[in-house]
Amino acid sequence: MKTQLEEIIHQVYHKEKRNLFTFLTGAGISSDSGIPTYRGTDGIWVKGTQFHKPEEFGTLKYFKQNPEEVLKYSLFRKKMFESAAPNESHFHLAEIEKMLQDRFHLITQNIDNLHRRAGNHRIYEIHGNNREIKCSNGCKEIVHLPEEIKGKNIDEDLTAKEIELLTCSYCGHWMRPNILWFDEYYDEKTNKKFSSLKVAKTAERFLLSELQERQIFLLPLLKLR
């Protein structure tokens, strides 16, 4: 597979036009880092969610009804992500970006930050990321999760200071993770909807690392080829 990829890159790279390469990754690429995929027997939607159906738990509606439960779960995942290290596949993609430079683009469904930690920069995080938060009431801009807020075990409660930091200073509503939930739609501000579609459409080669879990977004991308 590695030799085949090298041949594809070599062939396209040396064409006269400045052709682009776009890679698409999902949860599978991080499984070798110890991060469970979503729907496996030990998956993220099983561990820590009190066995809710993902379509119920992973929604803005559920967050508004149970904000502390969802934020505790988000910080549980934060600890999981931070304890993991990028694996060989992440580093390979970082090496390819160094070689291709501005001809390289990476569209990822992952929110775990492992691509950035491996050295990738031209990334479109179409499901958002776990580094940032925003007001659940929709006001103001996306901001970084305060450094004072650390990852937690699933049974740890939020402290009074964390609750203060996770309250919007403009309207008083809860701040929420900057990720895409099941009852939400892709947009440009959070999910780079239009810019990611553009780099997919203009790519000479569109390479999928594995079968993706969110087929609904994958299908329009494939039709652009």
N, C-alpha and C positions, 0 to 999 in steps of 0.2 A: 504493500500500500504506500509506504514512504517513497519507494522508487517511482511508482506511478505518479504520485503527487509532484515529485521533483520534475518529471518529464513534462507534465501539464504546465507547470509554472515556467519552465524553460522555453517551451514552445510559444506560449502566449506573451511572455515577457519580451521576447526579441522581435515581436511584430512591430511594424512601423508606428502604428497608433499606440497611444499611452493607455493600454487596456487595463482594466481594474479587476482585482480579485476580491470577492466577498465570501466570507466564511460565516456559517450559521451554527451556533452551538446551543445545546440544551443541558438538562440536568445530568445526562449520562456522562458528560466529560468530567464532572466533579466527583463522580462516584469513586474513582480511584484515589481521591483525596480523603475519603472517609465520610463524605457528605451523602446521606441516603437520597435516592430519587424520591419522587413524590408519592407514587402509588404502589410501591413494592411492599412486601410483608413487614419490612422495617422502615417504611417510607416516612417522609416528613409529615404527610397528612395523617399518619397513624400515631407517631410518637408526639406527644405533647398537646394534642388537640382534643383530648377526652373523647376520641373516636367519633367526632362530628363528621358528617359528610363534608368534603372540601367545598362543595358548592354552597354549603350553609355557613361554614366557619370563615372561609376566605372571601368575605364580602364586606362592603362598606356598611350595609344594613346591619350585619352582626356586630361590626365594630362599634357602631353608634349605640347599640343595646348593651354591649359588654366591652367597653374600651380597655379596662384594666386587664382583663383576661387576654385580649389580643395583644396588648403591648407587652405583657409578661412573656407571651409566646414569641413575640418578635425578638425580645432580648435573649430568650433561650436560643433562638436561631443565631443571633449575633455571636453568642459565646461559641456555638458550634462552628460557625464560619471562621472565627478568629483562631480557633484551635487547629483548624485544617491548614494544610500547606498546598500550594499549587503543585500539580503533578506533571509528568513528562509531556502530556498533551498540551497543557497550558504553556509550558516553556517552548514547545515546538512552534506554536502559533506566534509567540513573541519573537522567536528567531525569524520566522517568515516575514513578520512585519518589518523587522530591521532590514531585511533584504529588499523587500518590495517598497518600503517607505510609503509614499503617498498613493501608491497603487493598491494598497491593502486596506480592507475594511472588515471589521468583525461585528456581526450582529449576534447578540447573545440573549437568551431568555433567562439567564441566571442572574441572581441578585447577590451572589456570595462574594464578589470582589476579587476572586482568584485570578481572573484574567489580568486585572490591573496589577496585582501583586506579582504576577509573573513577568510583567513588563510591557503588556499591550497598552496602547494609547488611543488608537482609532477604533473606539468601541461605541456601539449603539446598544444600550441596555434597554431593550424594548419592554421588559417587565419592571423597569425601575431598578432600585437597588436598596440595600439595607443600611447604607451609610447616611441616608438623608430622611428628613421628615417634612411634613407640610400640614397645614391646618385642615382638619376634617370638615370645616365649614367653608373651605375654598378661598380664604382670604390670603393675600400676600404671597411671597415667593417661597420656593423650595429652599430649605436650609439644611446644614449638616447636623446630624445628631450630636448634641453636646458631648464633649469628651468626658464630662463627669458621669455620664450614664454608661455603665458597664454591662457586659453580658451577664446573664443570670442562669441559675438552675431553674428548671420548670416550676418548682414549688416555692420559689422566692417571690415575695410581694414587692411592689413598688414602694420606695421610701417617700416621705413627704417632700424631700428635695427633688426627687425624680418626677413626682407628680407636678411640682411647680415648673420644672424645666419642660415638661411635656404638655403644658397649657399654653395656648396661643396668647401672646401678649397683646394682641389687637382686639380679639373678640371673646376670649375666655373659653373657647371650645378646646377639646382635646387635639393635640397634634397626633398625626398618624404616620405610619411608615410610608415612604414614597415608593410604593409598589402597586402593580396592577392587580386588582381583585376581580373575582368572577362576575360581579355585577357592574363592572366599569368598562369603558371603551378606550381603545388606543387613541392617544393624541400626540401632538408634537412636543409639548412642554415636558411631559413626564416620560413618554415612551418613544419619542423620535419617530413618530409614525411616517411622516412624509419624507424626512431625510433618509431613513433606513430603506424605505421603498425605492428611493431614488438611487442609492448605491447598489441595491439589488438589481434594479432595472438596467443600469449602465455597466454592470460587471460583465467582463468577457467570460469569466468562469464563476459559477456560484456553487460552492462546495459545502455539503452538509456533513457534519461530523458523525451524525447518528440519526435514528428515527426520533423525531421531536414529539413532545407530549401535547403541544397545543397546535393541532392540525389546522385549526381555523385560521391562524395567521400564516402558516406555511403554504397553504394552497394558493393564495394570491401571489406569493413570491414566485412559486414555480410557474405560474401562468405567464409571468413576465419574461421568462427565458425564451 
